[in-house]
Structure formats: structure tokens, C-alpha cells
């Protein structure tokens, strides 16, 4: 027989998935900004020292 009433544990699951999605988005954003900063640094270094191979 099925239980009557509210489903158990759905609220915790939804909160958990929201938290995990926020964390994933934050990490992706940080990773992209890090890549952009590194690209800027590399291009700046190559402009100042082009014969430094």
C-alpha cells in the first residue's frame, strides 16, 4: 500500500540539488575567469619579451 500524505525527503533533495548546482556554476565561472586572466598574462608577457624562447 502506498503511503498517504506528503512525500518524505523531497524538500531536502531539492535544496541539495540547488546547492550543488550553485557550486558547479560558481566553479565553472571561477575556472573561466582564471583562464582569461592567464591568457591576458601570457599575451602581456609575449609582447614584452618576444625573443624569450
mmJSON file of the N, C-alpha and C atoms, coordinates in Angstrom:
{"data_MODEL":{"atom_site":{
"group_PDB":["ATOM","ATOM","ATOM","ATOM","ATOM","ATOM","ATOM","ATOM","ATOM","ATOM","ATOM","ATOM","ATOM","ATOM","ATOM","ATOM","ATOM","ATOM","ATOM","ATOM","ATOM","ATOM","ATOM","ATOM","ATOM","ATOM","ATOM","ATOM","ATOM","ATOM","ATOM","ATOM","ATOM","ATOM","ATOM","ATOM","ATOM","ATOM","ATOM","ATOM","ATOM","ATOM","ATOM","ATOM","ATOM","ATOM","ATOM","ATOM","ATOM","ATOM","ATOM","ATOM","ATOM","ATOM","ATOM","ATOM","ATOM","ATOM","ATOM","ATOM","ATOM","ATOM","ATOM","ATOM","ATOM","ATOM","ATOM","ATOM","ATOM","ATOM","ATOM","ATOM","ATOM","ATOM","ATOM","ATOM","ATOM","ATOM","ATOM","ATOM","ATOM","ATOM","ATOM","ATOM","ATOM","ATOM","ATOM","ATOM","ATOM","ATOM","ATOM","ATOM","ATOM","ATOM","ATOM","ATOM","ATOM","ATOM","ATOM","ATOM","ATOM","ATOM","ATOM","ATOM","ATOM","ATOM","ATOM","ATOM","ATOM","ATOM","ATOM","ATOM","ATOM","ATOM","ATOM","ATOM","ATOM","ATOM","ATOM","ATOM","ATOM","ATOM","ATOM","ATOM","ATOM","ATOM","ATOM","ATOM","ATOM","ATOM","ATOM","ATOM","ATOM","ATOM","ATOM","ATOM","ATOM","ATOM","ATOM","ATOM","ATOM","ATOM","ATOM","ATOM","ATOM","ATOM","ATOM","ATOM","ATOM","ATOM","ATOM","ATOM","ATOM","ATOM","ATOM","ATOM","ATOM","ATOM","ATOM"],
"id":[1,2,3,4,5,6,7,8,9,10,11,12,13,14,15,16,17,18,19,20,21,22,23,24,25,26,27,28,29,30,31,32,33,34,35,36,37,38,39,40,41,42,43,44,45,46,47,48,49,50,51,52,53,54,55,56,57,58,59,60,61,62,63,64,65,66,67,68,69,70,71,72,73,74,75,76,77,78,79,80,81,82,83,84,85,86,87,88,89,90,91,92,93,94,95,96,97,98,99,100,101,102,103,104,105,106,107,108,109,110,111,112,113,114,115,116,117,118,119,120,121,122,123,124,125,126,127,128,129,130,131,132,133,134,135,136,137,138,139,140,141,142,143,144,145,146,147,148,149,150,151,152,153,154,155,156,157,158,159],
"type_symbol":["N","C","C","N","C","C","N","C","C","N","C","C","N","C","C","N","C","C","N","C","C","N","C","C","N","C","C","N","C","C","N","C","C","N","C","C","N","C","C","N","C","C","N","C","C","N","C","C","N","C","C","N","C","C","N","C","C","N","C","C","N","C","C","N","C","C","N","C","C","N","C","C","N","C","C","N","C","C","N","C","C","N","C","C","N","C","C","N","C","C","N","C","C","N","C","C","N","C","C","N","C","C","N","C","C","N","C","C","N","C","C","N","C","C","N","C","C","N","C","C","N","C","C","N","C","C","N","C","C","N","C","C","N","C","C","N","C","C","N","C","C","N","C","C","N","C","C","N","C","C","N","C","C","N","C","C","N","C","C"],
"label_atom_id":["N","CA","C","N","CA","C","N","CA","C","N","CA","C","N","CA","C","N","CA","C","N","CA","C","N","CA","C","N","CA","C","N","CA","C","N","CA","C","N","CA","C","N","CA","C","N","CA","C","N","CA","C","N","CA","C","N","CA","C","N","CA","C","N","CA","C","N","CA","C","N","CA","C","N","CA","C","N","CA","C","N","CA","C","N","CA","C","N","CA","C","N","CA","C","N","CA","C","N","CA","C","N","CA","C","N","CA","C","N","CA","C","N","CA","C","N","CA","C","N","CA","C","N","CA","C","N","CA","C","N","CA","C","N","CA","C","N","CA","C","N","CA","C","N","CA","C","N","CA","C","N","CA","C","N","CA","C","N","CA","C","N","CA","C","N","CA","C","N","CA","C","N","CA","C","N","CA","C","N","CA","C","N","CA","C"],
"label_alt_id":[null,null,null,null,null,null,null,null,null,null,null,null,null,null,null,null,null,null,null,null,null,null,null,null,null,null,null,null,null,null,null,null,null,null,null,null,null,null,null,null,null,null,null,null,null,null,null,null,null,null,null,null,null,null,null,null,null,null,null,null,null,null,null,null,null,null,null,null,null,null,null,null,null,null,null,null,null,null,null,null,null,null,null,null,null,null,null,null,null,null,null,null,null,null,null,null,null,null,null,null,null,null,null,null,null,null,null,null,null,null,null,null,null,null,null,null,null,null,null,null,null,null,null,null,null,null,null,null,null,null,null,null,null,null,null,null,null,null,null,null,null,null,null,null,null,null,null,null,null,null,null,null,null,null,null,null,null,null,null],
"label_comp_id":["UNK","UNK","UNK","UNK","UNK","UNK","UNK","UNK","UNK","UNK","UNK","UNK","UNK","UNK","UNK","UNK","UNK","UNK","UNK","UNK","UNK","UNK","UNK","UNK","UNK","UNK","UNK","UNK","UNK","UNK","UNK","UNK","UNK","UNK","UNK","UNK","UNK","UNK","UNK","UNK","UNK","UNK","UNK","UNK","UNK","UNK","UNK","UNK","UNK","UNK","UNK","UNK","UNK","UNK","UNK","UNK","UNK","UNK","UNK","UNK","UNK","UNK","UNK","UNK","UNK","UNK","UNK","UNK","UNK","UNK","UNK","UNK","UNK","UNK","UNK","UNK","UNK","UNK","UNK","UNK","UNK","UNK","UNK","UNK","UNK","UNK","UNK","UNK","UNK","UNK","UNK","UNK","UNK","UNK","UNK","UNK","UNK","UNK","UNK","UNK","UNK","UNK","UNK","UNK","UNK","UNK","UNK","UNK","UNK","UNK","UNK","UNK","UNK","UNK","UNK","UNK","UNK","UNK","UNK","UNK","UNK","UNK","UNK","UNK","UNK","UNK","UNK","UNK","UNK","UNK","UNK","UNK","UNK","UNK","UNK","UNK","UNK","UNK","UNK","UNK","UNK","UNK","UNK","UNK","UNK","UNK","UNK","UNK","UNK","UNK","UNK","UNK","UNK","UNK","UNK","UNK","UNK","UNK","UNK"],
"label_asym_id":["A","A","A","A","A","A","A","A","A","A","A","A","A","A","A","A","A","A","A","A","A","A","A","A","A","A","A","A","A","A","A","A","A","A","A","A","A","A","A","A","A","A","A","A","A","A","A","A","A","A","A","A","A","A","A","A","A","A","A","A","A","A","A","A","A","A","A","A","A","A","A","A","A","A","A","A","A","A","A","A","A","A","A","A","A","A","A","A","A","A","A","A","A","A","A","A","A","A","A","A","A","A","A","A","A","A","A","A","A","A","A","A","A","A","A","A","A","A","A","A","A","A","A","A","A","A","A","A","A","A","A","A","A","A","A","A","A","A","A","A","A","A","A","A","A","A","A","A","A","A","A","A","A","A","A","A","A","A","A"],
"label_entity_id":["1","1","1","1","1","1","1","1","1","1","1","1","1","1","1","1","1","1","1","1","1","1","1","1","1","1","1","1","1","1","1","1","1","1","1","1","1","1","1","1","1","1","1","1","1","1","1","1","1","1","1","1","1","1","1","1","1","1","1","1","1","1","1","1","1","1","1","1","1","1","1","1","1","1","1","1","1","1","1","1","1","1","1","1","1","1","1","1","1","1","1","1","1","1","1","1","1","1","1","1","1","1","1","1","1","1","1","1","1","1","1","1","1","1","1","1","1","1","1","1","1","1","1","1","1","1","1","1","1","1","1","1","1","1","1","1","1","1","1","1","1","1","1","1","1","1","1","1","1","1","1","1","1","1","1","1","1","1","1"],
"label_seq_id":[1,1,1,2,2,2,3,3,3,4,4,4,5,5,5,6,6,6,7,7,7,8,8,8,9,9,9,10,10,10,11,11,11,12,12,12,13,13,13,14,14,14,15,15,15,16,16,16,17,17,17,18,18,18,19,19,19,20,20,20,21,21,21,22,22,22,23,23,23,24,24,24,25,25,25,26,26,26,27,27,27,28,28,28,29,29,29,30,30,30,31,31,31,32,32,32,33,33,33,34,34,34,35,35,35,36,36,36,37,37,37,38,38,38,39,39,39,40,40,40,41,41,41,42,42,42,43,43,43,44,44,44,45,45,45,46,46,46,47,47,47,48,48,48,49,49,49,50,50,50,51,51,51,52,52,52,53,53,53],
"pdbx_PDB_ins_code":[null,null,null,null,null,null,null,null,null,null,null,null,null,null,null,null,null,null,null,null,null,null,null,null,null,null,null,null,null,null,null,null,null,null,null,null,null,null,null,null,null,null,null,null,null,null,null,null,null,null,null,null,null,null,null,null,null,null,null,null,null,null,null,null,null,null,null,null,null,null,null,null,null,null,null,null,null,null,null,null,null,null,null,null,null,null,null,null,null,null,null,null,null,null,null,null,null,null,null,null,null,null,null,null,null,null,null,null,null,null,null,null,null,null,null,null,null,null,null,null,null,null,null,null,null,null,null,null,null,null,null,null,null,null,null,null,null,null,null,null,null,null,null,null,null,null,null,null,null,null,null,null,null,null,null,null,null,null,null],
"Cartn_x":[0.831,0.0,0.883,0.425,1.155,0.86,1.833,1.649,0.831,0.056,-0.712,0.055,-0.246,0.382,1.542,2.338,3.459,4.568,5.231,6.364,7.513,8.207,9.286,10.562,11.249,12.608,12.721,11.624,11.758,12.304,11.969,12.447,13.967,14.498,15.948,16.652,16.049,16.66,16.693,15.607,15.585,16.589,16.683,17.66,19.078,19.317,20.641,21.003,20.068,20.369,20.604,19.852,20.081,21.484,21.895,23.238,24.32,24.142,25.131,25.212,24.071,24.071,24.748,24.514,25.187,26.698,27.115,28.536,29.165,28.493,29.011,29.136,28.111,28.146,29.262,29.44,30.495,31.867,32.074,33.36,33.64,32.612,32.791,33.154,32.472,32.728,34.156,34.589,35.947,36.977,36.685,37.614,37.742,36.627,36.671,37.431,37.188,37.893,39.385,39.733,41.142,41.814,41.126,41.678,41.879,40.89,41.0,42.165,42.327,43.436,44.782,44.878,46.128,46.436,45.392,45.597,46.112,45.545,45.998,47.447,47.797,49.175,50.133,49.756,50.622,50.81,49.725,49.849,50.692,50.523,51.308,52.793,53.085,54.474,55.08,54.292,54.811,55.061,54.282,54.504,55.779,56.053,57.233,58.512,58.463,59.639,59.374,59.345,59.023,60.161,61.404,62.551,62.989,62.107,62.445,62.023,62.466,62.083,63.103],
"Cartn_y":[-1.178,0.0,1.251,2.216,3.47,4.312,5.1,5.962,7.182,7.649,8.864,10.05,11.22,12.423,12.882,13.737,14.347,13.319,13.476,12.603,12.955,11.95,12.153,12.585,13.521,13.883,14.648,15.061,15.763,17.166,17.799,19.163,19.176,18.241,18.174,17.914,17.049,16.736,17.961,18.718,19.904,20.94,21.123,22.077,21.639,20.355,19.819,20.019,19.747,19.923,21.393,22.286,23.715,24.098,23.61,23.917,23.381,22.148,21.532,22.292,22.703,23.465,24.808,25.472,26.744,26.544,25.474,25.196,24.928,24.123,23.825,25.088,25.939,27.18,28.095,28.178,29.015,28.518,27.202,26.645,26.874,26.72,26.966,28.422,29.319,30.745,31.085,30.549,30.786,30.245,29.079,28.465,29.318,29.847,30.695,31.988,32.609,33.852,33.594,32.46,32.107,31.947,31.261,31.08,32.417,33.301,34.607,35.407,35.374,36.097,35.549,34.216,33.613,33.986,34.012,34.411,35.839,36.737,38.121,38.218,37.471,37.496,36.971,35.894,35.302,36.255,36.881,37.809,39.016,39.487,40.625,40.253,39.051,38.599,38.412,37.902,37.711,39.038,40.045,41.357,42.003,41.838,42.472,41.724,40.386,39.577,38.633,39.128,38.238,37.284,37.598,36.746,35.869,35.547,34.78,33.319,32.66,31.256,30.316],
"Cartn_z":[0.0,0.0,0.0,-0.721,-0.788,0.45,0.82,1.984,1.605,2.549,2.314,2.873,2.34,2.86,2.001,2.596,1.904,1.638,0.495,0.217,1.147,1.564,2.521,1.799,2.369,1.971,0.651,0.04,-1.238,-1.046,0.048,0.279,0.436,1.194,1.369,0.045,-0.77,-2.06,-2.954,-2.973,-3.83,-3.351,-2.039,-1.507,-1.837,-1.74,-2.016,-3.483,-4.386,-5.804,-6.129,-5.481,-5.699,-5.26,-4.088,-3.588,-4.519,-4.971,-5.847,-7.166,-7.705,-8.955,-8.78,-7.647,-7.372,-7.325,-6.657,-6.526,-7.893,-8.729,-10.056,-10.891,-10.843,-11.609,-11.132,-9.821,-9.265,-9.703,-9.666,-10.055,-11.534,-12.383,-13.806,-14.058,-13.354,-13.515,-13.093,-11.958,-11.48,-12.456,-13.018,-13.958,-15.22,-15.713,-16.892,-16.628,-15.488,-15.18,-15.013,-14.428,-14.261,-15.622,-16.548,-17.885,-18.581,-18.457,-19.09,-18.526,-17.214,-16.579,-17.053,-17.137,-17.589,-19.038,-19.876,-21.268,-21.349,-20.541,-20.531,-20.098,-19.061,-18.564,-19.625,-20.3,-21.321,-22.488,-22.936,-24.059,-23.676,-22.456,-21.978,-21.912,-21.431,-21.329,-22.708,-23.651,-25.008,-25.706,-25.4,-26.01,-25.489,-24.199,-23.634,-23.976,-24.047,-24.341,-25.519,-26.748,-27.86,-28.219,-27.864,-28.223,-27.056,-26.17,-24.968,-25.129,-26.203,-26.418,-25.892],
"occupancy":[1.0,1.0,1.0,1.0,1.0,1.0,1.0,1.0,1.0,1.0,1.0,1.0,1.0,1.0,1.0,1.0,1.0,1.0,1.0,1.0,1.0,1.0,1.0,1.0,1.0,1.0,1.0,1.0,1.0,1.0,1.0,1.0,1.0,1.0,1.0,1.0,1.0,1.0,1.0,1.0,1.0,1.0,1.0,1.0,1.0,1.0,1.0,1.0,1.0,1.0,1.0,1.0,1.0,1.0,1.0,1.0,1.0,1.0,1.0,1.0,1.0,1.0,1.0,1.0,1.0,1.0,1.0,1.0,1.0,1.0,1.0,1.0,1.0,1.0,1.0,1.0,1.0,1.0,1.0,1.0,1.0,1.0,1.0,1.0,1.0,1.0,1.0,1.0,1.0,1.0,1.0,1.0,1.0,1.0,1.0,1.0,1.0,1.0,1.0,1.0,1.0,1.0,1.0,1.0,1.0,1.0,1.0,1.0,1.0,1.0,1.0,1.0,1.0,1.0,1.0,1.0,1.0,1.0,1.0,1.0,1.0,1.0,1.0,1.0,1.0,1.0,1.0,1.0,1.0,1.0,1.0,1.0,1.0,1.0,1.0,1.0,1.0,1.0,1.0,1.0,1.0,1.0,1.0,1.0,1.0,1.0,1.0,1.0,1.0,1.0,1.0,1.0,1.0,1.0,1.0,1.0,1.0,1.0,1.0],
"B_iso_or_equiv":[0.0,0.0,0.0,0.0,0.0,0.0,0.0,0.0,0.0,0.0,0.0,0.0,0.0,0.0,0.0,0.0,0.0,0.0,0.0,0.0,0.0,0.0,0.0,0.0,0.0,0.0,0.0,0.0,0.0,0.0,0.0,0.0,0.0,0.0,0.0,0.0,0.0,0.0,0.0,0.0,0.0,0.0,0.0,0.0,0.0,0.0,0.0,0.0,0.0,0.0,0.0,0.0,0.0,0.0,0.0,0.0,0.0,0.0,0.0,0.0,0.0,0.0,0.0,0.0,0.0,0.0,0.0,0.0,0.0,0.0,0.0,0.0,0.0,0.0,0.0,0.0,0.0,0.0,0.0,0.0,0.0,0.0,0.0,0.0,0.0,0.0,0.0,0.0,0.0,0.0,0.0,0.0,0.0,0.0,0.0,0.0,0.0,0.0,0.0,0.0,0.0,0.0,0.0,0.0,0.0,0.0,0.0,0.0,0.0,0.0,0.0,0.0,0.0,0.0,0.0,0.0,0.0,0.0,0.0,0.0,0.0,0.0,0.0,0.0,0.0,0.0,0.0,0.0,0.0,0.0,0.0,0.0,0.0,0.0,0.0,0.0,0.0,0.0,0.0,0.0,0.0,0.0,0.0,0.0,0.0,0.0,0.0,0.0,0.0,0.0,0.0,0.0,0.0,0.0,0.0,0.0,0.0,0.0,0.0],
"pdbx_formal_charge":[null,null,null,null,null,null,null,null,null,null,null,null,null,null,null,null,null,null,null,null,null,null,null,null,null,null,null,null,null,null,null,null,null,null,null,null,null,null,null,null,null,null,null,null,null,null,null,null,null,null,null,null,null,null,null,null,null,null,null,null,null,null,null,null,null,null,null,null,null,null,null,null,null,null,null,null,null,null,null,null,null,null,null,null,null,null,null,null,null,null,null,null,null,null,null,null,null,null,null,null,null,null,null,null,null,null,null,null,null,null,null,null,null,null,null,null,null,null,null,null,null,null,null,null,null,null,null,null,null,null,null,null,null,null,null,null,null,null,null,null,null,null,null,null,null,null,null,null,null,null,null,null,null,null,null,null,null,null,null],
"auth_seq_id":[1,1,1,2,2,2,3,3,3,4,4,4,5,5,5,6,6,6,7,7,7,8,8,8,9,9,9,10,10,10,11,11,11,12,12,12,13,13,13,14,14,14,15,15,15,16,16,16,17,17,17,18,18,18,19,19,19,20,20,20,21,21,21,22,22,22,23,23,23,24,24,24,25,25,25,26,26,26,27,27,27,28,28,28,29,29,29,30,30,30,31,31,31,32,32,32,33,33,33,34,34,34,35,35,35,36,36,36,37,37,37,38,38,38,39,39,39,40,40,40,41,41,41,42,42,42,43,43,43,44,44,44,45,45,45,46,46,46,47,47,47,48,48,48,49,49,49,50,50,50,51,51,51,52,52,52,53,53,53],
"auth_comp_id":["UNK","UNK","UNK","UNK","UNK","UNK","UNK","UNK","UNK","UNK","UNK","UNK","UNK","UNK","UNK","UNK","UNK","UNK","UNK","UNK","UNK","UNK","UNK","UNK","UNK","UNK","UNK","UNK","UNK","UNK","UNK","UNK","UNK","UNK","UNK","UNK","UNK","UNK","UNK","UNK","UNK","UNK","UNK","UNK","UNK","UNK","UNK","UNK","UNK","UNK","UNK","UNK","UNK","UNK","UNK","UNK","UNK","UNK","UNK","UNK","UNK","UNK","UNK","UNK","UNK","UNK","UNK","UNK","UNK","UNK","UNK","UNK","UNK","UNK","UNK","UNK","UNK","UNK","UNK","UNK","UNK","UNK","UNK","UNK","UNK","UNK","UNK","UNK","UNK","UNK","UNK","UNK","UNK","UNK","UNK","UNK","UNK","UNK","UNK","UNK","UNK","UNK","UNK","UNK","UNK","UNK","UNK","UNK","UNK","UNK","UNK","UNK","UNK","UNK","UNK","UNK","UNK","UNK","UNK","UNK","UNK","UNK","UNK","UNK","UNK","UNK","UNK","UNK","UNK","UNK","UNK","UNK","UNK","UNK","UNK","UNK","UNK","UNK","UNK","UNK","UNK","UNK","UNK","UNK","UNK","UNK","UNK","UNK","UNK","UNK","UNK","UNK","UNK","UNK","UNK","UNK","UNK","UNK","UNK"],
"auth_asym_id":["A","A","A","A","A","A","A","A","A","A","A","A","A","A","A","A","A","A","A","A","A","A","A","A","A","A","A","A","A","A","A","A","A","A","A","A","A","A","A","A","A","A","A","A","A","A","A","A","A","A","A","A","A","A","A","A","A","A","A","A","A","A","A","A","A","A","A","A","A","A","A","A","A","A","A","A","A","A","A","A","A","A","A","A","A","A","A","A","A","A","A","A","A","A","A","A","A","A","A","A","A","A","A","A","A","A","A","A","A","A","A","A","A","A","A","A","A","A","A","A","A","A","A","A","A","A","A","A","A","A","A","A","A","A","A","A","A","A","A","A","A","A","A","A","A","A","A","A","A","A","A","A","A","A","A","A","A","A","A"],
"auth_atom_id":["N","CA","C","N","CA","C","N","CA","C","N","CA","C","N","CA","C","N","CA","C","N","CA","C","N","CA","C","N","CA","C","N","CA","C","N","CA","C","N","CA","C","N","CA","C","N","CA","C","N","CA","C","N","CA","C","N","CA","C","N","CA","C","N","CA","C","N","CA","C","N","CA","C","N","CA","C","N","CA","C","N","CA","C","N","CA","C","N","CA","C","N","CA","C","N","CA","C","N","CA","C","N","CA","C","N","CA","C","N","CA","C","N","CA","C","N","CA","C","N","CA","C","N","CA","C","N","CA","C","N","CA","C","N","CA","C","N","CA","C","N","CA","C","N","CA","C","N","CA","C","N","CA","C","N","CA","C","N","CA","C","N","CA","C","N","CA","C","N","CA","C","N","CA","C","N","CA","C","N","CA","C","N","CA","C"],
"pdbx_PDB_model_num":[1,1,1,1,1,1,1,1,1,1,1,1,1,1,1,1,1,1,1,1,1,1,1,1,1,1,1,1,1,1,1,1,1,1,1,1,1,1,1,1,1,1,1,1,1,1,1,1,1,1,1,1,1,1,1,1,1,1,1,1,1,1,1,1,1,1,1,1,1,1,1,1,1,1,1,1,1,1,1,1,1,1,1,1,1,1,1,1,1,1,1,1,1,1,1,1,1,1,1,1,1,1,1,1,1,1,1,1,1,1,1,1,1,1,1,1,1,1,1,1,1,1,1,1,1,1,1,1,1,1,1,1,1,1,1,1,1,1,1,1,1,1,1,1,1,1,1,1,1,1,1,1,1,1,1,1,1,1,1]
}}}
